[in-house]
Amino acid sequence: GDVNEWNEKTAEITGFTKEEALNKPLVSTFIVSSLRQSVQEILDNALKGTETSNYELEFRTKTNEVRYLLVNATTRRDANNNIVGVVGVAQDVTEAAKHDRAVASMANELRQLIDTANAPIFGIDVHGNVNEWNDKTAEITGFSKEEALNYPLVSTFIVPKLRQSVQEVLDNALRDKGTSNYELEFRTKSNEIRYLLVNATTRRDAENNIVGVVGVAQDVT
C-alpha cells in the first residue's frame, strides 16, 4: 500500500512532491479519514485483480485542503503477469464536486425551510398526486406526510363541491398559469373543514420542464 508512482500532476494537485510521497502509505497519509476504509477495500480488490472505475476520492493536500479525484484503480502486473501493485489514473473534479455539494446543501436547507415553515405548503406531481406536504399542512389537516404522499389531492382532501374548480386551478398551474388567493376548503382527518387561502405556483425541474404545482397557503379558518 506504499506509494511507488507519483507524477507531476499529482504533485501539483496535492502539494506533495514525488520525494515527499514515495514509500509513504497512500491511504493513511493522503486520504481523508472518513474514506480510508472504502479506499483500502478498492486497493485490496485491485491487488486481487478486481478493478474499480470512476470512484470519487478525497485527497488531503499539503495545505490541508480537500481535492476530489475521480479515479480508475487498475491492477499493475510485471512481465510474468504477477500482480505487483495498483495504478490510479485520476481526473480532478474538485470544482464540480464542490458545486454539487453546494447545490445539495442548498436543497437540504430549502427542504428544511419548507418542512418547518409556519405556512401550509403542499404540492402535486403532473398526475395530481401529493408529493409535498409540510409539517404545517399535516398539523392543519391531521394527515401525516406519510398518509398524504402519493394520494390524489383533489379527490382525497378537497370537499366535493369544490373539486371541479380546484382541479381547474391545478390544471391551469400545470399549464404555467398560477393562481393567487384562491380559497380552498380542506377536509381534515377528523372530518372538519379548514379554509385555506392558496397561491398555486407552477413547479419546474432543472431543465425548466413543468413537473407539478406547489401550493403555499394561509389558514383563514
DODOVEX-62115 format. One record per residue: residue number from 0; x, y, z of N, C-alpha, C, O in turn. Coordinates in pm, whole numbers, plus 50000, padded with zeros to 5 digits. Example, Ala and Ser with C-alpha at 12.3 -4.5 7.8 and 13.67 -1.06 7.14 Angstrom:
REM residues 2
<pt 0; <51319; 49431; 50780>; <51230; 49550; 50780>; <51320; 49670; 50780>; <51424; 49668; 50846>>
<pt 1; <51285; 49775; 50708>; <51367; 49894; 50714>; <51290; 50003; 50787>; <51341; 50114; 50804>>
//
This chain:
REM residues 221
<pt 0; <50079; 49877; 50000>; <50000; 50000; 50000>; <50082; 50127; 50000>; <50028; 50236; 50017>>
<pt 1; <50218; 50113; 49981>; <50304; 50231; 49981>; <50315; 50291; 49841>; <50313; 50219; 49742>>
<pt 2; <50325; 50422; 49835>; <50332; 50493; 49707>; <50462; 50459; 49634>; <50571; 50469; 49691>>
<pt 3; <50450; 50420; 49506>; <50571; 50399; 49424>; <50559; 50468; 49288>; <50645; 50452; 49201>>
<pt 4; <50451; 50544; 49271>; <50432; 50623; 49149>; <50360; 50751; 49187>; <50260; 50747; 49259>>
<pt 5; <50410; 50865; 49139>; <50353; 50996; 49180>; <50393; 51098; 49074>; <50500; 51158; 49082>>
<pt 6; <50308; 51118; 48976>; <50351; 51203; 48864>; <50340; 51352; 48898>; <50296; 51389; 49006>>
<pt 7; <50382; 51435; 48803>; <50389; 51579; 48829>; <50252; 51639; 48858>; <50239; 51728; 48942>>
<pt 8; <50149; 51590; 48789>; <50014; 51644; 48810>; <49964; 51610; 48950>; <49899; 51692; 49015>>
<pt 9; <49994; 51488; 48997>; <49955; 51451; 49134>; <50026; 51540; 49234>; <49966; 51584; 49333>>
<pt 10; <50154; 51568; 49209>; <50230; 51657; 49297>; <50170; 51797; 49296>; <50159; 51861; 49400>>
<pt 11; <50133; 51844; 49178>; <50074; 51979; 49165>; <49942; 51988; 49240>; <49917; 52085; 49312>>
<pt 12; <49857; 51887; 49224>; <49724; 51889; 49286>; <49733; 51877; 49438>; <49661; 51946; 49511>>
<pt 13; <49822; 51790; 49486>; <49826; 51761; 49630>; <49921; 51852; 49706>; <49906; 51871; 49827>>
<pt 14; <50020; 51910; 49635>; <50120; 51992; 49703>; <50235; 51912; 49758>; <50333; 51969; 49806>>
<pt 15; <50226; 51779; 49752>; <50336; 51693; 49797>; <50424; 51657; 49677>; <50373; 51610; 49575>>
<pt 16; <50554; 51678; 49689>; <50644; 51639; 49581>; <50653; 51487; 49574>; <50612; 51415; 49664>>
<pt 17; <50709; 51441; 49463>; <50729; 51297; 49445>; <50815; 51242; 49558>; <50789; 51134; 49611>>
<pt 18; <50919; 51317; 49595>; <51011; 51272; 49700>; <50939; 51261; 49835>; <50966; 51170; 49913>>
<pt 19; <50846; 51354; 49860>; <50772; 51351; 49987>; <50671; 51236; 49991>; <50638; 51186; 50098>>
<pt 20; <50622; 51195; 49874>; <50515; 51094; 49870>; <50567; 50951; 49860>; <50507; 50860; 49917>>
<pt 21; <50677; 50931; 49789>; <50726; 50794; 49765>; <50751; 50719; 49895>; <50807; 50772; 49991>>
<pt 22; <50708; 50593; 49895>; <50727; 50499; 50007>; <50640; 50529; 50129>; <50652; 50463; 50232>>
<pt 23; <50553; 50629; 50117>; <50457; 50656; 50226>; <50331; 50573; 50200>; <50293; 50553; 50084>>
<pt 24; <50265; 50525; 50307>; <50137; 50453; 50287>; <50031; 50548; 50230>; <49999; 50650; 50291>>
<pt 25; <49978; 50514; 50113>; <49885; 50603; 50044>; <49764; 50638; 50129>; <49730; 50755; 50148>>
<pt 26; <49699; 50535; 50181>; <49568; 50556; 50246>; <49581; 50639; 50372>; <49510; 50738; 50388>>
<pt 27; <49670; 50600; 50462>; <49678; 50670; 50592>; <49742; 50808; 50580>; <49722; 50893; 50667>>
<pt 28; <49819; 50831; 50472>; <49889; 50959; 50458>; <49809; 51063; 50381>; <49810; 51181; 50416>>
<pt 29; <49739; 51019; 50275>; <49683; 51116; 50181>; <49531; 51114; 50169>; <49473; 51205; 50111>>
<pt 30; <49465; 51012; 50222>; <49320; 51000; 50206>; <49250; 51051; 50332>; <49296; 51024; 50443>>
<pt 31; <49140; 51125; 50314>; <49065; 51175; 50431>; <49014; 51056; 50514>; <48980; 50952; 50459>>
<pt 32; <49012; 51075; 50644>; <48986; 50963; 50735>; <48852; 50894; 50710>; <48841; 50772; 50726>>
<pt 33; <48750; 50970; 50669>; <48617; 50910; 50651>; <48613; 50811; 50535>; <48522; 50728; 50529>>
<pt 34; <48710; 50818; 50443>; <48709; 50732; 50325>; <48815; 50622; 50329>; <48823; 50540; 50238>>
<pt 35; <48896; 50622; 50434>; <49012; 50530; 50433>; <48973; 50384; 50419>; <49036; 50309; 50344>>
<pt 36; <48870; 50343; 50490>; <48831; 50202; 50484>; <48785; 50162; 50343>; <48826; 50058; 50292>>
<pt 37; <48701; 50245; 50281>; <48649; 50210; 50148>; <48760; 50216; 50043>; <48762; 50135; 49950>>
<pt 38; <48852; 50312; 50057>; <48964; 50320; 49962>; <49054; 50198; 49977>; <49102; 50142; 49878>>
<pt 39; <49077; 50158; 50103>; <49159; 50039; 50126>; <49097; 49916; 50061>; <49167; 49832; 50005>>
<pt 40; <48964; 49907; 50068>; <48894; 49793; 50005>; <48913; 49795; 49853>; <48933; 49690; 49792>>
<pt 41; <48907; 49914; 49793>; <48926; 49925; 49648>; <49068; 49883; 49608>; <49087; 49813; 49509>>
<pt 42; <49166; 49927; 49687>; <49305; 49889; 49658>; <49325; 49739; 49678>; <49391; 49673; 49598>>
<pt 43; <49266; 49685; 49785>; <49276; 49540; 49809>; <49214; 49462; 49694>; <49268; 49360; 49651>>
<pt 44; <49099; 49510; 49646>; <49034; 49443; 49532>; <49123; 49446; 49408>; <49136; 49346; 49338>>
<pt 45; <49183; 49562; 49381>; <49270; 49574; 49264>; <49392; 49483; 49277>; <49442; 49430; 49177>>
<pt 46; <49439; 49464; 49400>; <49553; 49373; 49423>; <49512; 49227; 49406>; <49596; 49139; 49397>>
<pt 47; <49380; 49204; 49400>; <49330; 49068; 49372>; <49284; 49057; 49227>; <49232; 48953; 49186>>
<pt 48; <49304; 49163; 49150>; <49267; 49159; 49008>; <49130; 49217; 48976>; <49088; 49217; 48860>>
<pt 49; <49060; 49267; 49079>; <48928; 49328; 49056>; <48942; 49480; 49055>; <48970; 49541; 49158>>
<pt 50; <48923; 49539; 48937>; <48948; 49682; 48922>; <48822; 49765; 48947>; <48710; 49713; 48942>>
<pt 51; <48841; 49894; 48974>; <48730; 49985; 49003>; <48740; 50107; 48913>; <48848; 50163; 48894>>
<pt 52; <48626; 50149; 48858>; <48623; 50268; 48771>; <48541; 50379; 48835>; <48443; 50355; 48905>>
<pt 53; <48584; 50503; 48810>; <48508; 50624; 48848>; <48471; 50628; 48996>; <48357; 50654; 49032>>
<pt 54; <48570; 50601; 49079>; <48549; 50613; 49224>; <48592; 50753; 49267>; <48703; 50797; 49236>>
<pt 55; <48504; 50823; 49339>; <48539; 50959; 49383>; <48617; 50953; 49513>; <48570; 50903; 49615>>
<pt 56; <48736; 51007; 49505>; <48833; 51001; 49614>; <48854; 51141; 49669>; <48852; 51238; 49594>>
<pt 57; <48873; 51152; 49800>; <48903; 51282; 49859>; <49047; 51279; 49909>; <49079; 51212; 50008>>
<pt 58; <49133; 51352; 49840>; <49274; 51363; 49877>; <49292; 51482; 49970>; <49235; 51589; 49946>>
<pt 59; <49370; 51464; 50075>; <49405; 51576; 50162>; <49537; 51635; 50111>; <49637; 51564; 50102>>
<pt 60; <49539; 51764; 50079>; <49660; 51827; 50025>; <49755; 51867; 50138>; <49723; 51856; 50257>>
<pt 61; <49872; 51914; 50097>; <49974; 51955; 50194>; <49925; 52074; 50277>; <49963; 52090; 50393>>
<pt 62; <49840; 52158; 50216>; <49786; 52275; 50288>; <49654; 52242; 50358>; <49580; 52332; 50400>>
<pt 63; <49626; 52112; 50368>; <49509; 52062; 50443>; <49375; 52095; 50376>; <49271; 52100; 50442>>
<pt 64; <49379; 52117; 50245>; <49255; 52130; 50169>; <49215; 51991; 50119>; <49291; 51895; 50129>>
<pt 65; <49093; 51982; 50066>; <49047; 51855; 50009>; <49033; 51872; 49859>; <48971; 51967; 49812>>
<pt 66; <49090; 51778; 49783>; <49071; 51773; 49638>; <48995; 51646; 49604>; <49023; 51538; 49656>>
<pt 67; <48897; 51661; 49517>; <48813; 51547; 49476>; <48866; 51492; 49344>; <48875; 51564; 49244>>
<pt 68; <48902; 51364; 49344>; <48955; 51299; 49224>; <48866; 51182; 49186>; <48827; 51101; 49270>>
<pt 69; <48836; 51173; 49058>; <48761; 51059; 49005>; <48865; 50960; 48952>; <48937; 50988; 48857>>
<pt 70; <48870; 50842; 49016>; <48984; 50752; 48997>; <48941; 50619; 48934>; <48838; 50563; 48968>>
<pt 71; <49023; 50572; 48841>; <49017; 50433; 48795>; <49135; 50359; 48858>; <49251; 50393; 48833>>
<pt 72; <49106; 50259; 48940>; <49211; 50180; 49006>; <49235; 50054; 48925>; <49148; 49967; 48915>>
<pt 73; <49355; 50044; 48868>; <49389; 49936; 48775>; <49499; 49849; 48834>; <49596; 49899; 48891>>
<pt 74; <49484; 49720; 48819>; <49584; 49625; 48866>; <49714; 49640; 48785>; <49711; 49649; 48662>>
<pt 75; <49826; 49643; 48855>; <49957; 49654; 48788>; <50027; 49518; 48793>; <50036; 49455; 48898>>
<pt 76; <50077; 49474; 48678>; <50140; 49341; 48670>; <50282; 49353; 48615>; <50316; 49448; 48544>>
<pt 77; <50365; 49254; 48650>; <50501; 49251; 48595>; <50504; 49170; 48465>; <50399; 49129; 48414>>
<pt 78; <50623; 49149; 48413>; <50638; 49080; 48285>; <50586; 48937; 48289>; <50551; 48880; 48185>>
<pt 79; <50580; 48879; 48408>; <50531; 48742; 48423>; <50383; 48737; 48461>; <50330; 48632; 48499>>
<pt 80; <50318; 48853; 48450>; <50174; 48864; 48480>; <50141; 48852; 48629>; <50026; 48831; 48666>>
<pt 81; <50242; 48864; 48714>; <50217; 48865; 48858>; <50170; 49005; 48899>; <50220; 49105; 48849>>
<pt 82; <50074; 49009; 48990>; <50025; 49139; 49040>; <50130; 49199; 49132>; <50173; 49137; 49230>>
<pt 83; <50171; 49322; 49099>; <50277; 49387; 49179>; <50230; 49518; 49241>; <50305; 49582; 49315>>
<pt 84; <50107; 49560; 49211>; <50058; 49684; 49270>; <49932; 49734; 49202>; <49864; 49660; 49131>>
<pt 85; <49903; 49859; 49226>; <49783; 49923; 49170>; <49824; 50059; 49113>; <49903; 50132; 49172>>
<pt 86; <49768; 50091; 48996>; <49788; 50225; 48939>; <49653; 50297; 48941>; <49551; 50242; 48899>>
<pt 87; <49655; 50420; 48989>; <49534; 50503; 48986>; <49548; 50611; 48880>; <49641; 50692; 48885>>
<pt 88; <49457; 50613; 48785>; <49452; 50720; 48685>; <49331; 50806; 48720>; <49218; 50756; 48725>>
<pt 89; <49355; 50934; 48744>; <49251; 51018; 48805>; <49220; 51142; 48723>; <49297; 51185; 48637>>
<pt 90; <49104; 51197; 48753>; <49061; 51325; 48696>; <49024; 51415; 48813>; <48949; 51375; 48902>>
<pt 91; <49077; 51537; 48814>; <49047; 51631; 48922>; <48908; 51690; 48898>; <48888; 51766; 48803>>
<pt 92; <48814; 51656; 48984>; <48675; 51704; 48969>; <48635; 51792; 49087>; <48518; 51800; 49124>>
<pt 93; <48736; 51858; 49146>; <48712; 51935; 49269>; <48604; 52041; 49252>; <48513; 52051; 49333>>
<pt 94; <48615; 52121; 49145>; <48519; 52231; 49128>; <48377; 52178; 49109>; <48282; 52230; 49167>>
<pt 95; <48365; 52074; 49026>; <48232; 52015; 49004>; <48177; 51954; 49132>; <48059; 51967; 49162>>
<pt 96; <48265; 51886; 49207>; <48221; 51822; 49332>; <48177; 51926; 49434>; <48078; 51907; 49504>>
<pt 97; <48253; 52035; 49443>; <48216; 52142; 49538>; <48082; 52204; 49498>; <47998; 52233; 49583>>
<pt 98; <48064; 52223; 49367>; <47938; 52279; 49318>; <47822; 52186; 49352>; <47718; 52230; 49400>>
<pt 99; <47840; 52055; 49326>; <47735; 51957; 49356>; <47700; 51957; 49504>; <47583; 51948; 49542>>
<pt 100; <47803; 51966; 49588>; <47779; 51965; 49733>; <47709; 52093; 49778>; <47625; 52090; 49868>>
<pt 101; <47745; 52205; 49715>; <47678; 52331; 49748>; <47531; 52327; 49709>; <47445; 52372; 49784>>
<pt 102; <47504; 52271; 49591>; <47365; 52258; 49546>; <47287; 52166; 49639>; <47173; 52195; 49675>>
<pt 103; <47350; 52054; 49677>; <47284; 51958; 49767>; <47257; 52021; 49903>; <47152; 51999; 49963>>
<pt 104; <47353; 52101; 49950>; <47336; 52169; 50079>; <47223; 52271; 50072>; <47143; 52283; 50165>>
<pt 105; <47217; 52344; 49960>; <47109; 52442; 49941>; <46973; 52373; 49934>; <46875; 52419; 49991>>
<pt 106; <46971; 52261; 49862>; <46845; 52184; 49851>; <46801; 52135; 49988>; <46682; 52134; 50019>>
<pt 107; <46897; 52094; 50069>; <46866; 52046; 50203>; <46811; 52160; 50290>; <46717; 52141; 50367>>
<pt 108; <46872; 52279; 50276>; <46823; 52395; 50351>; <46681; 52432; 50309>; <46596; 52462; 50392>>
<pt 109; <46658; 52429; 50177>; <46523; 52460; 50127>; <46422; 52358; 50178>; <46310; 52393; 50216>>
<pt 110; <46463; 52231; 50179>; <46375; 52125; 50230>; <46338; 52152; 50376>; <46223; 52138; 50415>>
<pt 111; <46438; 52192; 50456>; <46411; 52222; 50598>; <46321; 52343; 50612>; <46232; 52346; 50697>>
<pt 112; <46344; 52445; 50527>; <46259; 52564; 50531>; <46114; 52530; 50498>; <46022; 52578; 50563>>
<pt 113; <46095; 52447; 50395>; <45959; 52407; 50356>; <45894; 52328; 50468>; <45780; 52354; 50507>>
<pt 114; <45968; 52229; 50520>; <45910; 52141; 50622>; <45871; 52217; 50749>; <45769; 52186; 50811>>
<pt 115; <45952; 52315; 50787>; <45929; 52383; 50915>; <45861; 52519; 50900>; <45843; 52590; 50999>>
<pt 116; <45825; 52557; 50777>; <45760; 52687; 50756>; <45631; 52697; 50835>; <45563; 52598; 50860>>
<pt 117; <45599; 52819; 50875>; <45477; 52841; 50954>; <45353; 52846; 50865>; <45241; 52859; 50915>>
<pt 118; <45373; 52835; 50735>; <45260; 52833; 50641>; <45242; 52691; 50587>; <45340; 52619; 50569>>
<pt 119; <45117; 52651; 50561>; <45096; 52521; 50496>; <45153; 52525; 50353>; <45120; 52615; 50275>>
<pt 120; <45237; 52428; 50320>; <45291; 52414; 50184>; <45267; 52271; 50140>; <45308; 52176; 50206>>
<pt 121; <45202; 52257; 50026>; <45176; 52123; 49973>; <45198; 52127; 49822>; <45198; 52234; 49762>>
<pt 122; <45217; 52011; 49762>; <45242; 52008; 49619>; <45191; 51880; 49556>; <45168; 51780; 49623>>
<pt 123; <45175; 51887; 49423>; <45133; 51769; 49347>; <45228; 51749; 49229>; <45297; 51842; 49186>>
<pt 124; <45230; 51625; 49178>; <45303; 51599; 49053>; <45209; 51623; 48935>; <45097; 51670; 48953>>
<pt 125; <45253; 51591; 48815>; <45171; 51618; 48696>; <45046; 51531; 48689>; <44955; 51559; 48611>>
<pt 126; <45040; 51427; 48771>; <44922; 51340; 48775>; <44823; 51382; 48885>; <44718; 51320; 48901>>
<pt 127; <44859; 51486; 48959>; <44769; 51534; 49064>; <44788; 51466; 49198>; <44710; 51488; 49290>>
<pt 128; <44892; 51383; 49209>; <44918; 51314; 49336>; <45010; 51397; 49425>; <45101; 51464; 49377>>
<pt 129; <44985; 51390; 49554>; <45061; 51470; 49652>; <45208; 51425; 49654>; <45237; 51307; 49668>>
<pt 130; <45300; 51522; 49639>; <45442; 51491; 49654>; <45513; 51591; 49745>; <45635; 51587; 49761>>
<pt 131; <45435; 51680; 49805>; <45488; 51776; 49902>; <45381; 51799; 50007>; <45264; 51821; 49975>>
<pt 132; <45421; 51794; 50135>; <45322; 51803; 50244>; <45399; 51840; 50369>; <45450; 51753; 50440>>
<pt 133; <45408; 51969; 50396>; <45496; 52008; 50506>; <45430; 51990; 50642>; <45314; 51951; 50652>>
<pt 134; <45507; 52019; 50746>; <45461; 51994; 50884>; <45333; 52071; 50915>; <45243; 52019; 50982>>
<pt 135; <45325; 52196; 50866>; <45208; 52279; 50896>; <45083; 52223; 50828>; <44974; 52226; 50886>>
<pt 136; <45098; 52171; 50706>; <44983; 52109; 50637>; <44937; 51987; 50714>; <44817; 51963; 50729>>
<pt 137; <45033; 51909; 50762>; <45000; 51790; 50842>; <44927; 51830; 50970>; <44830; 51766; 51010>>
<pt 138; <44973; 51936; 51033>; <44912; 51984; 51158>; <44767; 52029; 51134>; <44677; 51996; 51212>>
<pt 139; <44746; 52105; 51028>; <44613; 52161; 50999>; <44514; 52053; 50957>; <44398; 52054; 50999>>
<pt 140; <44560; 51959; 50874>; <44467; 51859; 50819>; <44452; 51736; 50907>; <44352; 51664; 50899>>
<pt 141; <44553; 51711; 50992>; <44550; 51589; 51073>; <44607; 51468; 51001>; <44623; 51361; 51061>>
<pt 142; <44638; 51484; 50872>; <44701; 51375; 50795>; <44852; 51393; 50796>; <44902; 51500; 50760>>
<pt 143; <44925; 51291; 50837>; <45070; 51299; 50835>; <45121; 51300; 50692>; <45047; 51270; 50598>>
<pt 144; <45248; 51335; 50676>; <45309; 51334; 50543>; <45298; 51195; 50480>; <45267; 51181; 50361>>
<pt 145; <45325; 51093; 50561>; <45319; 50954; 50511>; <45179; 50917; 50464>; <45163; 50843; 50367>>
<pt 146; <45078; 50969; 50533>; <44939; 50939; 50496>; <44896; 51013; 50369>; <44806; 50969; 50298>>
<pt 147; <44961; 51126; 50342>; <44919; 51210; 50229>; <44994; 51182; 50100>; <44936; 51189; 49992>>
<pt 148; <45123; 51149; 50110>; <45205; 51134; 49990>; <45149; 51030; 49894>; <45105; 50922; 49935>>
<pt 149; <45152; 51066; 49766>; <45110; 50978; 49655>; <44958; 50960; 49642>; <44911; 50887; 49554>>
<pt 150; <44882; 51027; 49729>; <44735; 51023; 49713>; <44691; 51139; 49625>; <44752; 51246; 49628>>
<pt 151; <44583; 51119; 49545>; <44532; 51231; 49464>; <44480; 51342; 49554>; <44391; 51320; 49637>>
<pt 152; <44534; 51461; 49537>; <44500; 51572; 49626>; <44351; 51603; 49624>; <44287; 51613; 49729>>
<pt 153; <44296; 51620; 49504>; <44159; 51671; 49492>; <44058; 51573; 49549>; <43975; 51611; 49632>>
<pt 154; <44062; 51448; 49505>; <43959; 51352; 49548>; <43976; 51307; 49693>; <43881; 51259; 49754>>
<pt 155; <44097; 51323; 49748>; <44121; 51276; 49885>; <44098; 51384; 49989>; <44046; 51356; 50097>>
<pt 156; <44136; 51509; 49959>; <44141; 51610; 50064>; <44050; 51732; 50042>; <44031; 51812; 50134>>
<pt 157; <43994; 51746; 49923>; <43911; 51864; 49894>; <43763; 51827; 49906>; <43722; 51719; 49864>>
<pt 158; <43683; 51918; 49963>; <43540; 51890; 49978>; <43477; 51875; 49838>; <43518; 51943; 49745>>
<pt 159; <43377; 51785; 49825>; <43322; 51751; 49692>; <43278; 51870; 49608>; <43303; 51872; 49488>>
<pt 160; <43213; 51970; 49669>; <43156; 52080; 49590>; <43264; 52166; 49523>; <43236; 52238; 49427>>
<pt 161; <43389; 52158; 49574>; <43496; 52241; 49519>; <43593; 52165; 49429>; <43684; 52223; 49372>>
<pt 162; <43571; 52034; 49418>; <43672; 51953; 49347>; <43694; 51996; 49203>; <43808; 52003; 49156>>
<pt 163; <43585; 52026; 49134>; <43600; 52064; 48993>; <43678; 52194; 48978>; <43768; 52204; 48894>>
<pt 164; <43644; 52294; 49060>; <43712; 52424; 49047>; <43858; 52415; 49092>; <43946; 52480; 49035>>
<pt 165; <43884; 52334; 49195>; <44023; 52316; 49240>; <44104; 52244; 49132>; <44220; 52278; 49107>>
<pt 166; <44041; 52145; 49070>; <44109; 52074; 48961>; <44146; 52170; 48848>; <44253; 52159; 48789>>
<pt 167; <44056; 52264; 48820>; <44084; 52363; 48715>; <44202; 52453; 48753>; <44286; 52485; 48669>>
<pt 168; <44207; 52492; 48881>; <44319; 52574; 48928>; <44451; 52499; 48912>; <44550; 52556; 48867>>
<pt 169; <44451; 52371; 48950>; <44573; 52290; 48939>; <44610; 52267; 48792>; <44727; 52276; 48755>>
<pt 170; <44509; 52239; 48709>; <44536; 52218; 48566>; <44595; 52344; 48503>; <44687; 52337; 48421>>
<pt 171; <44543; 52460; 48544>; <44597; 52586; 48493>; <44744; 52603; 48534>; <44828; 52644; 48454>>
<pt 172; <44772; 52571; 48659>; <44911; 52584; 48708>; <45003; 52488; 48634>; <45120; 52519; 48611>>
<pt 173; <44950; 52371; 48597>; <45029; 52275; 48519>; <45051; 52324; 48376>; <45134; 52270; 48302>>
<pt 174; <44974; 52427; 48337>; <44995; 52491; 48206>; <45065; 52627; 48223>; <45065; 52710; 48132>>
<pt 175; <45124; 52645; 48339>; <45201; 52767; 48369>; <45114; 52889; 48396>; <45160; 53002; 48379>>
<pt 176; <44990; 52867; 48437>; <44903; 52979; 48476>; <44874; 52966; 48626>; <44781; 52896; 48667>>
<pt 177; <44954; 53033; 48705>; <44937; 53026; 48850>; <44813; 53101; 48896>; <44759; 53184; 48823>>
<pt 178; <44769; 53071; 49016>; <44651; 53136; 49074>; <44687; 53188; 49212>; <44753; 53119; 49290>>
<pt 179; <44643; 53311; 49243>; <44670; 53371; 49374>; <44542; 53384; 49455>; <44434; 53409; 49401>>
<pt 180; <44557; 53367; 49586>; <44450; 53392; 49682>; <44320; 53318; 49648>; <44212; 53377; 49648>>
<pt 181; <44334; 53191; 49621>; <44217; 53106; 49595>; <44177; 53040; 49727>; <44260; 52977; 49793>>
<pt 182; <44049; 53055; 49766>; <44007; 52997; 49894>; <43966; 52851; 49875>; <43879; 52818; 49794>>
<pt 183; <44032; 52768; 49950>; <44019; 52623; 49938>; <43957; 52569; 50065>; <43986; 52619; 50174>>
<pt 184; <43874; 52468; 50053>; <43820; 52402; 50172>; <43878; 52261; 50180>; <43846; 52173; 50101>>
<pt 185; <43964; 52243; 50278>; <44026; 52113; 50302>; <43942; 52035; 50402>; <43895; 52090; 50501>>
<pt 186; <43923; 51906; 50376>; <43858; 51820; 50474>; <43967; 51755; 50559>; <44058; 51692; 50506>>
<pt 187; <43956; 51770; 50691>; <44059; 51716; 50780>; <44032; 51569; 50812>; <43929; 51513; 50774>>
<pt 188; <44127; 51510; 50881>; <44114; 51368; 50918>; <43995; 51346; 51010>; <43931; 51241; 51008>>
<pt 189; <43965; 51448; 51091>; <43851; 51437; 51184>; <43722; 51491; 51122>; <43625; 51519; 51191>>
<pt 190; <43724; 51506; 50988>; <43606; 51545; 50911>; <43559; 51688; 50936>; <43442; 51721; 50917>>
<pt 191; <43651; 51773; 50979>; <43620; 51916; 50990>; <43662; 51984; 50859>; <43727; 51924; 50774>>
<pt 192; <43622; 52111; 50846>; <43660; 52189; 50728>; <43759; 52296; 50770>; <43737; 52367; 50868>>
<pt 193; <43871; 52307; 50696>; <43966; 52416; 50717>; <43970; 52499; 50589>; <43979; 52446; 50478>>
<pt 194; <43963; 52629; 50607>; <43966; 52721; 50493>; <44109; 52772; 50473>; <44168; 52830; 50564>>
<pt 195; <44162; 52749; 50354>; <44299; 52792; 50324>; <44297; 52886; 50204>; <44232; 52861; 50103>>
<pt 196; <44370; 52996; 50218>; <44390; 53089; 50107>; <44520; 53050; 50038>; <44627; 53059; 50098>>
<pt 197; <44510; 53006; 49913>; <44622; 52938; 49848>; <44674; 53015; 49727>; <44597; 53068; 49647>>
<pt 198; <44806; 53020; 49715>; <44872; 53059; 49590>; <44924; 52932; 49524>; <45008; 52862; 49581>>
<pt 199; <44874; 52902; 49406>; <44916; 52781; 49333>; <45018; 52822; 49227>; <44988; 52899; 49136>>
<pt 200; <45140; 52768; 49240>; <45252; 52806; 49153>; <45304; 52686; 49076>; <45313; 52576; 49130>>
<pt 201; <45337; 52709; 48951>; <45395; 52603; 48867>; <45532; 52562; 48921>; <45613; 52647; 48958>>
<pt 202; <45555; 52431; 48926>; <45685; 52380; 48972>; <45762; 52324; 48851>; <45706; 52249; 48771>>
<pt 203; <45890; 52360; 48840>; <45971; 52317; 48726>; <46097; 52245; 48773>; <46143; 52264; 48886>>
<pt 204; <46151; 52160; 48684>; <46277; 52093; 48716>; <46394; 52175; 48663>; <46376; 52286; 48612>>
<pt 205; <46514; 52120; 48674>; <46635; 52192; 48634>; <46636; 52225; 48485>; <46699; 52322; 48443>>
<pt 206; <46563; 52145; 48404>; <46557; 52170; 48259>; <46439; 52259; 48222>; <46407; 52277; 48104>>
<pt 207; <46373; 52315; 48324>; <46260; 52406; 48305>; <46132; 52337; 48258>; <46039; 52403; 48212>>
<pt 208; <46128; 52204; 48269>; <46004; 52131; 48239>; <45907; 52144; 48357>; <45949; 52140; 48472>>
<pt 209; <45779; 52157; 48327>; <45678; 52163; 48434>; <45662; 52023; 48493>; <45634; 51927; 48421>>
<pt 210; <45680; 52013; 48623>; <45674; 51882; 48689>; <45567; 51874; 48797>; <45547; 51770; 48859>>
<pt 211; <45496; 51987; 48820>; <45393; 51983; 48922>; <45348; 52121; 48963>; <45372; 52220; 48894>>
<pt 212; <45282; 52126; 49077>; <45229; 52251; 49132>; <45262; 52256; 49280>; <45253; 52155; 49350>>
<pt 213; <45300; 52373; 49327>; <45319; 52395; 49471>; <45213; 52493; 49519>; <45190; 52597; 49457>>
<pt 214; <45149; 52458; 49629>; <45054; 52548; 49692>; <45109; 52601; 49823>; <45141; 52524; 49913>>
<pt 215; <45120; 52733; 49833>; <45160; 52798; 49958>; <45035; 52865; 50013>; <44973; 52948; 49945>>
<pt 216; <44999; 52829; 50135>; <44866; 52867; 50185>; <44872; 52945; 50316>; <44974; 52952; 50384>>
<pt 217; <44757; 53002; 50347>; <44737; 53070; 50475>; <44607; 53016; 50533>; <44504; 53013; 50465>>
<pt 218; <44611; 52974; 50658>; <44491; 52920; 50722>; <44402; 53037; 50763>; <44437; 53115; 50852>>
<pt 219; <44285; 53049; 50697>; <44195; 53161; 50726>; <44065; 53110; 50788>; <43961; 53176; 50781>>
<pt 220; <44071; 52993; 50848>; <43952; 52930; 50904>; <43887; 53018; 51009>; <43785; 52981; 51067>>
//
